């Protein structure tokens, strides 16, 4: 949610960095990736959107 957005964004960035082998993924790069897979445009990745993103990066 909005209250924990910064912590949540940081956690997602850290997780994406580990999964993609890029510990130093930048915030803008992370946001761009989220936007690319945010299919309903709500600014948040649902589980299904996250799954699509992970499958695309394998």
C-alpha positions as CSV (number, residue, x, y, z in Angstrom):
1,X,0.0,0.0,0.0
2,X,0.9,3.7,0.0
3,X,2.1,3.7,3.6
4,X,4.7,0.9,3.0
5,X,5.4,1.7,-0.6
6,X,9.1,2.7,-0.2
7,X,9.9,-0.4,1.8
8,X,8.0,-2.6,-0.7
9,X,9.7,-1.0,-3.7
10,X,13.1,-1.6,-2.1
11,X,12.3,-5.2,-1.4
12,X,11.1,-5.8,-4.9
13,X,14.2,-4.1,-6.3
14,X,16.4,-6.3,-4.1
15,X,14.5,-9.5,-5.1
16,X,14.7,-8.7,-8.8
17,X,18.4,-8.0,-8.5
18,X,19.0,-11.4,-7.0
19,X,16.7,-13.2,-9.5
20,X,18.3,-11.5,-12.5
21,X,21.8,-11.7,-11.2
22,X,22.2,-7.9,-10.9
23,X,22.6,-6.9,-7.3
24,X,23.0,-3.3,-8.3
25,X,19.8,-2.9,-10.3
26,X,18.9,0.8,-10.3
27,X,15.6,2.2,-9.0
28,X,14.7,3.5,-12.5
29,X,15.5,0.2,-14.1
30,X,13.3,-1.6,-11.5
31,X,10.5,0.9,-12.1
32,X,10.8,0.5,-15.9
33,X,10.6,-3.3,-15.5
34,X,7.5,-3.1,-13.2
35,X,5.8,-0.7,-15.7
36,X,6.5,-3.1,-18.5
37,X,4.8,-6.0,-16.7
38,X,2.1,-3.9,-14.9
39,X,-0.6,-5.2,-17.3
40,X,-3.6,-3.4,-15.6
41,X,-1.6,-0.1,-15.1
42,X,-2.3,0.2,-11.3
43,X,1.4,0.7,-10.5
44,X,1.6,-2.6,-8.5
45,X,2.6,-6.0,-9.8
46,X,-0.1,-8.6,-9.0
47,X,1.0,-12.2,-8.5
48,X,0.0,-13.1,-12.0
49,X,1.9,-10.1,-13.5
50,X,5.0,-11.0,-11.4
51,X,4.8,-14.6,-12.6
52,X,4.7,-13.4,-16.2
53,X,7.7,-11.2,-15.6
54,X,9.7,-14.1,-14.0
55,X,8.8,-16.4,-16.9
56,X,9.9,-13.7,-19.4
57,X,13.3,-13.5,-17.7
58,X,14.1,-17.2,-17.7
